[in-house]
Amino acid sequence: MAVMAIYHLSVKTIGRAQGRSATAAAAYRAATRVVDERTGLVHDYSRKGGVLHREIVAPDDAPNWSTIARGCGTRPSSAETRRTRP
């Protein structure tokens, strides 16, 4: 009997206007420590259990920052042009 993994993908939008942080969300999901370059806050979820594998997948022609874990949360946020509420 062959064993096959079942693929699952869940995508959620993280909005700063709602007080959320893409960097904090990425650190939580990966159970790792990430420093938000925009705010200087450290999001440390390295003690969180249950993450068996983490990987960043990007197309071959994707920019270099997209394949670095710390760049995935901070670089897109810095490109935002709309002002968010304080």
C-alpha positions in Angstrom: 0.0 0.0 0.0 1.4 3.4 -1.1 1.5 6.2 1.4 0.6 9.7 0.0 0.7 13.1 1.7 -2.4 15.2 1.4 -1.7 18.8 0.4 -3.2 21.7 2.3 -2.9 25.4 1.7 -4.4 28.2 3.8 -3.9 31.8 2.7 -4.8 34.8 4.8 -4.3 38.5 4.3 -2.5 40.3 7.1 -3.4 44.0 7.3 -1.5 46.6 9.4 -4.7 48.8 9.5 -6.2 46.1 11.7 -3.1 46.3 14.0 -1.6 43.0 12.6 2.0 42.4 11.5 3.0 40.2 8.6 6.4 39.8 10.2 4.8 38.6 13.5 2.5 36.3 11.6 5.4 34.8 9.6 7.5 34.3 12.8 4.5 32.6 14.5 3.8 30.2 11.6 7.4 29.3 11.2 8.0 29.0 15.0 11.1 31.1 14.7 12.6 34.5 15.8 12.2 37.4 13.4 13.1 41.1 13.8 10.8 43.5 12.2 13.1 46.0 10.3 10.3 48.6 10.1 9.5 48.8 13.8 12.5 47.2 15.5 10.2 44.7 17.4 11.5 41.2 17.9 8.9 38.5 17.4 10.2 35.3 19.0 8.1 32.2 18.7 11.1 29.8 18.7 9.7 27.9 21.7 6.4 27.1 19.8 6.0 23.5 19.0 4.3 21.7 16.2 6.2 23.0 13.2 7.8 20.0 11.5 9.1 21.7 8.4 9.4 25.3 7.1 10.3 26.3 3.6 10.1 29.4 1.3 9.0 28.6 -2.2 9.4 31.2 -4.9 9.6 31.2 -8.7 13.1 31.1 -10.3 12.8 34.8 -11.4 11.6 36.1 -8.0 13.7 38.9 -6.3 16.4 37.7 -4.0 14.7 39.2 -0.9 11.7 36.8 -1.4 13.7 33.7 -0.6 15.1 35.1 2.7 12.9 34.5 5.7 13.4 38.0 7.2 12.8 39.7 3.9 9.4 38.1 3.3 7.7 40.1 6.1 9.5 43.4 6.1 10.1 44.1 2.4 6.5 44.0 1.2 5.4 46.1 4.2 7.9 48.8 3.4 6.6 49.1 -0.1 3.1 50.1 1.1 2.2 53.6 0.0 -1.0 54.1 1.9 -0.8 55.6 5.4 -2.2 53.3 8.1 -4.0 54.5 11.2 -1.9 55.1 14.3 
